[in-house]
Amino acid sequence: MPRDASELAHRLACEAEAVCRHYLSNGKREGRYWLVGDVHNTPGRSMFVRLQHSPKGPAGKWTDAATGEHGDLLDIIRESLRLGDFRDVAEEARRFLKLPRPEPEAVVRPSRPTVGAGSQGAARRLFAISGPIEGTVVETYLQRRGITHVHDGGSLRFHPRCYYRPDEHLPTETWPAMIACVTDLDGSITGVHRTWLDPDSFDRVRLGKAPIDTPRRAMGDLLGNAVRFGAADDDVLVAGEGIETMLSLRYALPTLPMAAALSANHLAVMLLSSSLRRLYIARDDDAAGDAVQATLANHAEEAGIEAIPLSPRLGDFNEDLHIFGLDALRAALRLQLAPEDVDRFLLVDRCQP
């Protein structure tokens, strides 16, 4: 019978694929890994769980490439079932492994912060040591994506040599990076998002991002939080997924507060201010965009907030801006905004760049 958490984790690792099939049922096996959207069993491919021991590490270890979060199979049980007490996690692990219950004092595991919480301090330090984006490759990168004027409200910074590590067993690289701060409703920094850039390359595939496997990563506490452009406590807000998408809308509507949740999964559970009376959901034109719009709209309406979708003509609003231009984007938004918001945010800004 396992006497501590490490032994429980070891026994689960021996059954890694069975654990994934049970608790991460929305994923699938590819080679030696189980791929899924995140530790909460969201469909997708950004999180991978090692199913067999290899030179890269033991079975059962997982990493979310989108957020930088990592852990073991006990963490998967805890997060997928949203269990707060480790006693409940251990009990569920024993149930899965069909093990007898231990004596009351048998299992002890030190308390552990929520996934990502331990990296909040590192996120704040990285943002603090980064500098303004003016005159840097960040500004060039955004301009090449059609965002000629960046209305970021101080949420973006530049780091000339930001560390990137492809894998825990591979050497660290450095690349220039756009650093975006993730904040809660009170404005406290809970994490950062990094976009590594290649100042010498811009093509239709990478669009100026560095030639690495995961040129975008986040760290810190993302759940419920967002990269914010404008006041978090206004009565109108536009919420969407990507930073470039929201900056494109912000270029067209520079006085309208906006928030980038960084992924469809995080947008669906974004926290909304009590002062909010109208929420525009800037959806991407794909199946995930449809699903997140429905989920977030229901969440908003339950809180007494009017929810209105904003739909792009192409894949997302940055693509619309890049292909059709600023005037066409503003014309399309005018048809989708509430009349009072057209007067308040769009007509006032038509003479602005």
N, C-alpha and C positions, 0 to 999 in steps of 0.2 A: 504494500500500500504506500502511495507517495506520502512523504512526511513534510514536504515544503513546496513552494511555488516552482522552483527550478526543476524538481522532479516531475511535477505536473506538466510543465512546459515541454520537458523531454519526451514524456509519453505521448503528448499531443503531436509533437514533431514526427514521431514514428508513424502517425496516422494523418500526416499533413493534408494529403489530397482529400481524405474523407472529411476532415474538419472543414476544408474549403467548400466542398460540395454541400455540406450541411448549413454552414453559417454564411457563406458567400455564394449562394445558389444562383445569383444573377451573373456570375462570371463563368469562365471556361478555362480548360487546360490548354496551354500551348507549350509544347516541349517540356522543360523541367519547371515551368512556372504556372501558377494560376493567376489569370488576369481578370480584374474587375474594376469598377469605377472608383470605389473608395472603401474604407473600412466599415462603412455603414451598409454595405451590400448594394450600392447603387450600380446600375448597369454602366459599363464603360471599360476602359483599358489602361487607365493611368496608374493603377496600383498592381503590383506583382508580388506574389508569395512564392518563395522558393520551396519546391516540393521534395527535393532530394539534397542530401549533403553534397557540396562541391567545393572546389578550391576557393570559390567566392564567398562561401559561408555555409552555416548549417541549415538544415531543413526547418521550415516553419517561420523563418524571418521574412518580413515584408517591408516594402518601401512604396510610398505613394510618390511617383515622380512629379505629380502636379503640385504637391504641397511640401515635399521633403519630409513628411511624417514617416515614422518607421516603428517597428515593434515586433512582438512575437504572437503566437496563436492565442495566448491568454488575453492579449489586448484585442484580438479579433472578436473573441467571445464577448468581452466586456463592451466593446463599442457597437458591435452589430446588434446586440440585445439591449444596449443602453443600460447596463448594470452599474450602479454607483459604488457598491460595497464589494471588496474583493472576496469576502466570504461567499457572496452570491455567485461570483465568477468561478471560484473553486468548486462550489457545489454543482454548477452547470457543467464544468469540465469533467468532474467525476461521473456525473450522470451520462455524459456522452461516452466516456471511456468504460462505462459499466463497472465502476469501482465502488467498493463499500464505503460508507461514510466513515470519516476518521473520528478519533476522540476529539472533544471540543478544542483542546489546546494544540492540536497537531499541526495545523497549517497557519503559518504566519508569513505575510509579505508586507514589506514597508509600503506605506501609502505612496501613490504615484500620481503626479498631476495629470490632468487631461491631456490627450494626445496633442502635441504642439505647444502646450503651455510653457514647457521648459525652454523653448527657443524665443520667447517673447523678449527677453533681455538682449539676446543677440540681435534680434530684429531692430530693436530700438537703437542699439549701438551702431549698426550698419547704416541706418537712416541718418543718424547724427553725424557720422563722419563723411557722408556723401555731400556733394556740393550742388549748386544751382545747375539747371539744364541749359541755360542760355549760352549759345556759342559752342555747344558740345555735340557729340554724335547723337545724343538723344533728340535734340532739336532737329538735326538733319534727318534722322530716322522717321520722326513723326511728319515732317514736311514732305518727305518722299511718299508717305502714305496719304497725302492730301490734306493734312492738318497743318495749314500754313500758320495759323495763330493758335497757340496752346493755352487754353484757359484752365489750368490745372489747380489754381488756388493754393499752390505750395505743396501739393501732395506728391509731386515727382521730384526726384533728385538724380544726380549722375555720379557714378563711381567709375574711375578710369581703369581699375584693375580689381574687379570683383571675382572672388574665388568661385570656381566651378569644379565639382568632383563628379565624374561620370559614374563612378561606382566606388564602394568603400575600399576596394582593393586596387584601385587605379590611382595614378598620381593626380594631383590637383593642377588645374589650369587657371589662367586668369584672362578675363575678357572685359572690355568696357560694358557697363550695364546701366539700364534704366531702373531706378529703385523707386517703388511706389509704396507709400505707407498705408497700411490697413488699420482702420480705426473703428472704435465702437461708437455708440450714439452720444457718448460724452466727449468724444474727440480724443480719447486716449489711444495711443498706438498699441495695437495688439499683435501686429505682424508686419511683414513686408513682402512685396512681390518683386522678383527680379526678372528682367528681360535682358539676356546677354546679346550684345550687338556686334556686328562685323562692319567697321567703318569703311571697308574697301569693297563691299559687295552689296548689291541690291538687285534681286531678280524676282520673278513672279511667284516663286516657291517660298523662299525664305524671307523676302521683303525686308532685307537688311538685318535679320537676326543672325546670330553667330552659327557657324556650321557644326553644331553639337547636337547630341541626341535629344536633349530636353532644354531648349533655350529659354524656357519659362519655368520658374519654380517659385513657390511661396514658402514662407516659414512663419511660425507663430500660431496664434489663435485666430482662425479664419471664420469659424462657424458663427453665423449671424452678423458678421462684420463686413466691411467693404472699404475699397479705395474711394474716398469721397471728394467730389469737386463742387465746392460750395457748402453752405450751412446744412448741418444734419437736422436742425430743428425747424426748418421752413414748413409751410403748409402744403407745398407741391414738390414732388420729387420724381425724377426719372431714374429707374433702376434697370441695369442690364448686366451682361456677362463681362465682356472684355474691356480693358483699359482703352484700347484704340477705338472701339465702338463708341464708348461713352465720350471720349474726347472729340470724336467726329460730331456727335450731337451737340456737345458743348461749344464747338466752333460755330455751329448754326444758331445756338441759343445760349450765349455766354453768361446770361444772368440767371438761368434756371438751374437749381441744384441737381446734381446727378451723383450716382453711386455705381461703381463697378464691383460686382460680387466675385468676379474672377472665374466662375464656372457656372454651368446650369444648375449643378447640385447645390452650390452655395447660394445662388440666387433664390432658389425655392424656399430657403429657410432664413433669408435675411431679416433681421430685426427692423421693425418700423417704428418711427418716432410717434409719441402720443399726440404731437402737434399736427401730424399729417392728415390732410383731408382728401388729397387726390394723389394717386400713384400712377405714373405712366410706366408700363413694362415694355422696355425696348427688347423685343424678342429677336433671336436669330431665326432665319428661315430654314429650320430643320425640325426633325421629330422632337429633339430635346427642347427646342424653343417652344414648341406647342405644349409640351408637358409642363414646363416650368411656368409658362404663362397661366395655365389653368390652376396650378398649385398656389402660386403667389397671389393670384387674383382672389381665390377663395380665402386665403389667409387675410388679405387686406379687407375684404368685404365683411368678414367676421369681426374685424376690429372697427367697422363703421367707416372705412376708407373707400372712396370711389376708385376703382381700378380700370384703367384704359390701356389697351394694347397699342404699341407703336410698331408697325411692320415695315421692314425694308423692301425695296424692289428686288434686290439681289440677295446675296447670302447674309449680309449684315450691313449696318449703317456706314461702316468705314469703306466697304466696297462701293456702296452707293455714292459716297462723297468722292472717292477716287475716280470712279467711272463717269458719273454724271455732273459733278461739280457742286459748289456751295449753293447757288441759286436754285438748282433743281431739288436739292435736299430740303431747303427751306420751303419750297412750294409744296413738296410732298408732306412735310410736317404740318403745314398750315391746314391741310385737309383732315388731319388726325387729332389735332389739339382741340381741347374745349375752347369755345369762342372767347371766354374771358382770359384764357391763357394766351391766345393769339395776340390779344390787345396788350397783355401784360409783358409777355416775353419775346414775341416774334416781331411785332410791328416796331417796337422800340429799337430793336437791334438791326433793322434792315439797312440802316446807314452805316453800321459798324462792320469792320472786316471780319 
